[in-house]
Amino acid sequence: MPHALTLNAGSSSLKFGFFELGDLQGEPQSRILGLVERIGQGERAHIKAKGADGQVLLDQEYGRNHVPDHGTALARVVDFLREQRPDARLAAVGHRVVHGGPDYAEPTRLTPPVMDRLAQFEPLAPLHQPHNLSGARAALELFPDAIQVACFDTAFHRHHPWVNDTFAIPRKFYDQGVRRYGFHGLSYQYISETLEKTAPHLHSGRTIVAHLGNGASMCALMGGRSVASSMGFSALDGLPMGSRCGQLDPGVLLYMLMNEGMTPKEIEDVLYRQSGLLGLSGLSNDMRTLEAAGTEPAREAIDYFVFRIRRELGALAAALGGVSTLVFCGGIGENSAHIREKVCEGMGWIGMELDTGRNLRGERIISTDLSRVRILVIPTNEEIVIARAARDSLAGAG
Ligand code: ADP
């Protein structure tokens, strides 16, 4: 039976999934899911993996500098998978690649020219794209006979109407690819497909999805298709994130450049790594830490995060001409009843009424029965979207 490996590389992490693909017709079956954390950084990397039943298969810390890069992390993952499943026939590897630029609106087979093209988008997603591609390079070497397919976070948004695809700067920049791309597309695709299967009446309506994780964005779906996103050209725009700034007046960049004499690299570091929840709280990029801290700057960081979500909610509802469903997902969206409550507070004017009991219990539907807008919590699953693309690519090659 063919198997697929899914890889999702962050700046210092590598998520992986091992799937059985069966006869390539049905849903890929997840058998192992895992995560390598603290890659590089001179720290002790950590790997954890669970089986389909949630049983922990591996939970191990490595020595300092034993996992210096994503290639080594992948080699460790492969050693573990070979030990667990010596029978495995890895026929396909699916990669999450954050930026597909203007060219790629569908999952795409990785070939040397495609890899070269994708490397050109590294400056647009410096926290992710270089790691996505180094993972892909390592996998191409380790599994030369497997089909390797890239799944792009931008692809789901590639059919936005013109007004949501452009900035008001001279047109030559648009032609060069300076556009509003939008990200977290694999997550939004999962939510859209899940709604289609489980609540088709909601899927056909106007939906706003709030993907609130370490990276955070929001997306407006009309009949299941993305029509607007809070993220733009890079993964910096829109909502504030763990350590990214979110929407920023470009005048601030000019100020940093011209008045502070900062170099572009220094500015990149501030905007991607020192801003957002971390920058405002001076404490942490992690929502759990901020919620537990209870200090004034931590509270203010949370207030700003919530305020920008509420603002975006209004903007996306206007882009859609109304809203019938709000979905929360991502680590914060799925787990923090407190943030969900603050986002929905006083939103009766737009037809949202939260049921605080359902919200606290973490139920799937957290709106009241009378709420005009359905409010849902749906755990997202980017891995299955990648595994489906790997299956389809393999079936197409068959
Ligand atoms: P990534 O974008 O790296 O995939 P996740 O979707 O895993 O991130 O989300 C990570 C964020 O979710 C962190 O800020 C973390 O603190 C937050 N989070 C996870 N569980 C909880 C919880 N129970 N309450 C509040 N925040 C949580």
Residues whose N, C-alpha, C, O or C-beta is under 5 A from the ligand:
A	BS01	ADP	L212 G213 N214 G215 N285 D286 M287 R288 G330 G331 I332 N335 S336
